[in-house]
Amino acid sequence: MSEPFLPYGRQTIEEDDIAAVADALRDDFLTTGPRVEAFEAAFADAVGAQHAVACINGTAALHMTMLALGIGPGEACVAPSVTFLATANCARYVGAEVVFADVDPATGLMTPQTLAEALARADRPVRAILPVHLRGEVCDLPEIAALARDAGAVVVEDACHALGSERRFAAGDGRVGDGRWSAAAAFSFHPVKTIATGEGGMVATNDPDLARRLRLARSHGMVRPAGAAPWWYEMAEPGFNYRLPDILCALGLSQLRKLPRFAAGRRALAERYLASLAPLAPHVRPAASPEGSAAVLHLMTVLIDFEGLGRARDEVVEALRRRGVGSQVHYIPVHTQPYYRERYGELRLPGAEAWYARALSLPLYPAMTDGDVDRVVEALTEALGL
């Protein structure tokens, strides 16, 4: 019997998750019901924030935050080039421009140094800094927050990879989403993320007025004034329909209760990878962790010297697939996308380009076993001819 295919990521759905969704389906509310607020309250508690606002996906979480902050034309946001498209696109959705920051080629993270260089290139006021906690590793938030303050900007964490991650700083320990060094943090519950709702997102913040504006942006901008008739609503400005249904919030609540187990499983698998990959150095190295990291990894990314080994990456990906192992590349630098090249011209970001040239993400999800990790590393060893 052949071994099952190992994708680079997948959800872990168990019988109690299915039961939670079934209960929601039997209830009176399929959307805008009590499970939404329950999920928001539980999530805020899990990340240490005062408020959490649920929405339909991580992209919506970023877009809503731009809207709620009032960012718009004539302003700019700084985003790292190594990220998913949504981090940069959320600025364009509201008419702001994007200034791309380079990254550390060993971690893939925007650093205080690459942020400072990007700020120096900005040709208009920078309203927001969007550090991405790539793979689940946490950016240097205290230093980034200090640079943001000096620039008159706020920090909005793209935390879509980083639920459960922490990092120790000289200024104190930080938990992603606790709002100590940011105005807000955006999360995703896509199936490959740490917890899954199918599609889903959340914005965590400690600012009650920002939370209020996020809820307006999520639901068409509608409000019902105190004392108004039950059918009456008013809209001061347009919003969007970014609501997360109760059905998906039921799944989110069930999944959130498993966060400690999922986090422990990911950490244990990452440790197994580190030990198993060690013999492949220097040709293959796991992406580095910054000092003080206590990450819950979303991605197990390795940096491979494809050129030195005489192997094309697409050939290695195909060789892994034939051996039942999925992989992915995170990410094509966003500044190289046709839309952004046409808008901003050619830009050289050597850290991002070096990261992209070597990066390959291997399977990582809680249902994997130590034996699965060994199988992945064996397949990679064969695919690289080592």
Wavefront OBJ file of the C-alpha trace (Angstrom):
o trace
v 0.000 0.000 0.000
v 1.463 3.380 -1.015
v 2.038 6.025 1.637
v -0.352 8.996 1.708
v 0.611 12.230 -0.011
v 1.962 14.858 2.385
v 0.868 18.383 1.327
v 2.864 21.368 2.547
v -0.022 22.253 4.879
v -3.531 21.142 5.721
v -6.280 21.551 8.300
v -6.788 19.225 11.262
v -10.544 18.680 11.609
v -11.772 16.282 14.289
v -15.146 14.910 15.337
v -15.794 17.639 17.904
v -15.207 20.277 15.229
v -17.796 18.601 13.021
v -20.216 18.381 15.950
v -19.759 22.098 16.718
v -20.638 23.036 13.148
v -23.607 20.659 13.140
v -24.928 22.300 16.316
v -24.619 25.708 14.663
v -26.535 24.470 11.632
v -29.390 23.406 13.907
v -29.511 26.790 15.646
v -31.557 29.839 14.737
v -28.590 31.899 13.540
v -26.379 30.876 10.638
v -24.809 34.356 10.590
v -24.666 37.529 12.755
v -25.572 35.427 15.781
v -24.098 34.794 19.241
v -21.229 32.585 18.104
v -19.558 35.540 16.398
v -19.170 37.492 19.627
v -18.214 34.309 21.484
v -15.420 33.592 18.989
v -14.220 37.191 19.139
v -14.101 37.163 22.948
v -12.285 33.829 23.095
v -9.787 34.945 20.457
v -9.054 38.244 22.204
v -8.360 36.309 25.384
v -6.103 33.849 23.527
v -3.847 36.562 22.098
v -4.026 38.963 25.058
v -5.901 41.767 23.281
v -8.801 43.848 24.558
v -10.838 43.551 21.360
v -11.105 41.179 18.398
v -13.243 41.669 15.290
v -14.000 38.636 13.120
v -14.227 38.812 9.341
v -14.348 36.594 6.295
v -10.603 36.186 5.625
v -7.157 37.574 6.361
v -7.225 39.856 3.326
v -10.456 41.412 4.582
v -8.824 41.821 7.995
v -6.036 43.894 6.441
v -8.433 45.889 4.223
v -10.779 46.648 7.125
v -7.847 47.893 9.174
v -6.750 50.293 6.432
v -10.332 51.590 6.209
v -10.686 51.919 9.974
v -7.414 53.858 10.200
v -8.592 56.251 7.504
v -5.610 55.617 5.241
v -6.077 56.850 1.703
v -4.728 58.639 -1.390
v -1.628 60.790 -0.938
v -0.311 58.469 1.772
v 1.869 55.371 1.817
v 2.281 52.093 3.668
v 5.529 50.152 4.032
v 5.312 46.396 3.456
v 8.025 43.771 3.036
v 8.379 42.345 -0.439
v 8.459 38.759 0.829
v 4.819 38.219 1.719
v 1.533 37.243 0.154
v 0.029 39.772 -2.265
v -2.648 40.876 0.222
v -0.223 42.730 2.507
v 0.645 45.222 -0.211
v -2.716 45.146 -1.953
v -4.581 46.290 1.169
v -2.902 49.680 0.829
v -3.876 49.931 -2.828
v -7.488 49.015 -2.007
v -7.793 52.342 -0.155
v -5.799 54.367 -2.685
v -2.519 54.508 -0.751
v 0.851 53.720 -2.301
v 3.187 50.912 -1.272
v 6.829 51.312 -0.333
v 8.474 47.893 -0.430
v 11.017 47.016 2.242
v 13.757 44.447 1.785
v 14.093 41.468 4.134
v 16.797 39.545 5.933
v 17.740 36.814 3.423
v 18.151 34.259 6.240
v 14.792 34.833 7.984
v 12.652 36.458 5.273
v 11.615 39.138 7.805
v 11.540 42.892 7.465
v 14.112 44.288 9.913
v 14.574 47.720 11.491
v 17.412 48.310 9.027
v 15.383 47.411 5.925
v 12.439 49.425 7.259
v 14.650 52.488 7.768
v 15.911 52.168 4.189
v 12.330 51.927 2.874
v 11.236 54.955 4.909
v 14.112 56.934 3.405
v 12.744 56.116 -0.087
v 9.167 57.199 0.683
v 8.054 60.225 -1.340
v 4.887 60.926 0.667
v 3.698 60.610 4.274
v 3.857 57.035 5.573
v 0.745 56.216 7.589
v 1.268 52.518 8.347
v 4.074 49.998 8.704
v 3.012 46.415 7.908
v 5.534 43.956 9.369
v 4.824 40.371 8.298
v 5.548 37.601 10.785
v 6.600 35.295 7.971
v 6.361 31.544 8.706
v 5.288 32.400 12.260
v 8.586 34.076 13.177
v 8.080 37.448 14.849
v 9.584 40.683 13.552
v 11.513 43.057 15.847
v 8.372 44.871 16.952
v 9.866 47.259 19.549
v 12.404 48.642 17.074
v 9.870 48.747 14.240
v 7.402 50.568 16.515
v 10.060 53.145 17.412
v 10.787 53.835 13.734
v 7.055 54.053 13.056
v 6.587 56.640 15.811
v 9.419 58.742 14.415
v 7.767 58.592 10.975
v 4.310 59.470 12.335
v 2.985 56.044 11.347
v 1.191 53.211 13.108
v 2.161 49.536 13.105
v -0.311 46.995 11.719
v 0.972 43.461 12.122
v 0.299 40.993 9.343
v 0.039 38.085 11.764
v -1.694 35.697 9.379
v 1.120 33.143 9.878
v 1.725 33.726 13.553
v -1.145 32.760 15.846
v 0.421 31.567 19.106
v 3.906 32.901 18.370
v 5.923 34.827 20.922
v 9.320 36.503 21.034
v 11.539 37.720 23.853
v 12.832 41.272 23.417
v 15.056 43.429 25.592
v 11.983 45.633 26.071
v 9.978 42.638 27.321
v 8.255 39.521 26.048
v 5.682 39.884 23.311
v 2.807 37.691 22.198
v 1.585 38.218 18.653
v -1.702 40.097 18.797
v -1.339 41.537 22.294
v -1.044 45.056 20.878
v 1.953 46.078 22.943
v 3.777 47.515 19.927
v 1.051 47.861 17.320
v -2.324 49.429 16.623
v -3.743 46.155 15.317
v -2.844 42.647 14.184
v -4.540 40.773 11.333
v -4.953 36.981 11.442
v -6.088 34.311 8.974
v -7.922 31.025 9.493
v -7.316 29.582 6.033
v -7.119 25.751 6.153
v -3.300 25.653 6.148
v -3.042 28.075 9.092
v -2.675 27.197 12.779
v -6.436 27.037 13.293
v -8.959 26.771 10.469
v -12.454 28.031 9.778
v -12.365 27.224 6.049
v -12.027 30.905 5.284
v -11.889 33.443 8.063
v -9.952 36.283 9.631
v -9.678 38.416 12.744
v -8.301 41.799 13.742
v -7.016 42.144 17.299
v -6.606 45.606 18.848
v -6.512 47.387 22.190
v -8.157 50.528 20.797
v -11.935 50.503 21.420
v -12.602 53.208 18.819
v -10.608 51.309 16.200
v -12.608 48.171 17.051
v -15.817 50.156 16.560
v -14.667 51.394 13.151
v -13.598 47.883 12.170
v -17.114 46.627 12.875
v -18.555 49.405 10.720
v -16.204 48.497 7.868
v -17.186 44.840 8.228
v -20.916 45.396 7.833
v -21.708 48.010 5.156
v -20.974 50.932 7.496
v -24.415 50.500 9.057
v -25.326 51.690 12.544
v -28.611 51.635 14.452
v -28.850 54.808 16.573
v -29.968 54.440 20.176
v -33.752 54.649 20.475
v -34.322 54.177 16.741
v -37.048 51.944 15.376
v -35.976 48.284 15.060
v -35.868 48.490 11.258
v -33.945 51.771 11.155
v -30.290 51.991 10.168
v -27.969 54.738 9.001
v -24.779 54.722 6.941
v -22.331 57.592 7.378
v -19.938 56.052 4.840
v -19.879 52.811 2.850
v -18.466 49.612 4.305
v -18.240 46.066 3.022
v -19.911 42.742 3.676
v -16.969 41.054 5.395
v -18.965 39.226 8.089
v -17.882 35.795 9.323
v -20.928 33.467 9.653
v -21.835 31.722 12.898
v -21.231 28.364 11.218
v -17.569 29.231 10.705
v -17.300 30.874 14.128
v -18.509 27.592 15.645
v -15.633 25.833 13.938
v -13.263 28.604 15.036
v -14.300 28.252 18.677
v -13.740 24.502 18.542
v -10.363 24.916 16.833
v -9.253 27.680 19.208
v -9.652 25.347 22.185
v -7.007 23.152 20.518
v -4.507 25.937 19.960
v -2.149 24.787 22.755
v -2.090 21.250 21.329
v -1.667 22.434 17.751
v 1.119 24.809 18.791
v 2.944 22.103 20.739
v 2.640 19.720 17.786
v 4.067 22.261 15.340
v 6.951 23.070 17.660
v 7.806 19.398 18.123
v 7.727 18.747 14.374
v 9.935 21.784 13.756
v 12.481 20.427 16.222
v 12.421 17.084 14.447
v 13.047 18.841 11.147
v 15.996 20.770 12.566
v 17.647 17.561 13.735
v 16.860 15.610 10.566
v 18.026 18.359 8.207
v 21.330 18.974 9.984
v 23.282 16.411 7.898
v 22.280 18.254 4.695
v 24.165 21.439 5.660
v 25.563 23.541 4.084
v 23.508 22.741 0.972
v 20.215 22.889 2.882
v 19.540 25.053 5.920
v 16.270 25.728 7.726
v 15.247 29.373 7.530
v 16.757 31.143 10.514
v 14.910 32.169 13.654
v 15.561 35.630 15.113
v 17.032 35.926 18.588
v 14.475 35.301 21.330
v 12.093 33.418 19.056
v 9.339 31.269 20.537
v 7.479 30.787 17.286
v 4.613 28.509 16.369
v 5.738 27.842 12.815
v 3.122 27.983 10.083
v 5.702 27.096 7.419
v 8.742 24.831 7.501
v 10.858 26.738 5.001
v 14.325 25.563 4.028
v 16.903 27.528 2.074
v 18.554 25.386 -0.590
v 21.639 26.159 -2.670
v 19.964 25.045 -5.887
v 22.640 26.635 -8.066
v 25.528 25.069 -6.169
v 23.864 21.664 -6.326
v 23.114 22.008 -10.030
v 19.410 21.428 -9.429
v 16.538 23.540 -10.744
v 13.884 24.190 -8.122
v 11.006 23.080 -10.337
v 12.791 19.753 -10.899
v 13.185 19.291 -7.141
v 9.512 20.129 -6.553
v 8.504 17.533 -9.144
v 10.897 14.931 -7.707
v 9.364 15.460 -4.256
v 5.856 15.166 -5.686
v 6.710 11.823 -7.270
v 7.813 10.667 -3.824
v 4.511 11.746 -2.279
v 5.748 15.013 -0.760
v 4.182 18.388 -1.473
v 6.057 21.675 -1.315
v 5.495 25.351 -2.036
v 7.445 28.590 -2.468
v 6.722 31.454 -0.046
v 6.847 33.910 -1.754
v 7.574 35.453 -5.133
v 8.724 38.951 -4.060
v 5.737 41.245 -4.502
v 7.810 44.101 -5.900
v 8.516 41.909 -8.953
v 4.833 41.429 -9.810
v 3.810 43.046 -13.131
v 1.333 45.445 -11.507
v 3.888 46.835 -9.068
v 6.730 46.917 -11.604
v 4.542 48.974 -13.903
v 3.474 51.283 -11.095
v 6.816 51.824 -9.359
v 9.448 50.736 -11.866
v 12.259 48.264 -11.339
v 13.429 47.945 -7.747
v 16.376 45.948 -6.472
v 15.845 44.334 -3.084
v 18.750 41.900 -2.764
v 17.606 40.271 0.470
v 14.177 39.432 -0.952
v 15.684 38.177 -4.194
v 18.219 35.999 -2.360
v 15.455 34.566 -0.156
v 13.261 33.753 -3.138
v 16.123 32.082 -5.027
v 16.593 29.513 -2.242
v 13.262 29.115 -0.448
v 11.172 25.940 -0.411
v 8.454 25.141 2.132
v 8.120 21.511 3.258
v 5.091 19.802 4.846
v 4.182 20.987 8.342
v 0.851 20.420 10.083
v -0.175 18.914 13.450
v -1.391 15.557 12.114
v 2.097 14.733 10.863
v 4.294 12.246 12.744
v 8.030 12.070 13.320
v 8.049 9.355 10.686
v 6.459 11.747 8.201
v 9.225 14.278 8.842
v 11.859 11.598 8.291
v 10.138 10.603 5.067
v 10.136 14.218 3.825
v 13.824 14.674 4.592
v 14.686 11.373 2.922
v 12.754 12.425 -0.195
v 14.480 15.818 -0.222
v 17.884 14.176 0.148
v 17.169 11.954 -2.857
v 15.703 14.793 -4.923
v 18.848 16.885 -4.364
v 21.210 14.000 -4.996
v 22.841 14.260 -1.598
l 1 2 3 4 5 6 7 8 9 10 11 12 13 14 15 16 17 18 19 20 21 22 23 24 25 26 27 28 29 30 31 32 33 34 35 36 37 38 39 40 41 42 43 44 45 46 47 48 49 50 51 52 53 54 55 56 57 58 59 60 61 62 63 64 65 66 67 68 69 70 71 72 73 74 75 76 77 78 79 80 81 82 83 84 85 86 87 88 89 90 91 92 93 94 95 96 97 98 99 100 101 102 103 104 105 106 107 108 109 110 111 112 113 114 115 116 117 118 119 120 121 122 123 124 125 126 127 128 129 130 131 132 133 134 135 136 137 138 139 140 141 142 143 144 145 146 147 148 149 150 151 152 153 154 155 156 157 158 159 160 161 162 163 164 165 166 167 168 169 170 171 172 173 174 175 176 177 178 179 180 181 182 183 184 185 186 187 188 189 190 191 192 193 194 195 196 197 198 199 200 201 202 203 204 205 206 207 208 209 210 211 212 213 214 215 216 217 218 219 220 221 222 223 224 225 226 227 228 229 230 231 232 233 234 235 236 237 238 239 240 241 242 243 244 245 246 247 248 249 250 251 252 253 254 255 256 257 258 259 260 261 262 263 264 265 266 267 268 269 270 271 272 273 274 275 276 277 278 279 280 281 282 283 284 285 286 287 288 289 290 291 292 293 294 295 296 297 298 299 300 301 302 303 304 305 306 307 308 309 310 311 312 313 314 315 316 317 318 319 320 321 322 323 324 325 326 327 328 329 330 331 332 333 334 335 336 337 338 339 340 341 342 343 344 345 346 347 348 349 350 351 352 353 354 355 356 357 358 359 360 361 362 363 364 365 366 367 368 369 370 371 372 373 374 375 376 377 378 379 380 381 382 383 384 385 386
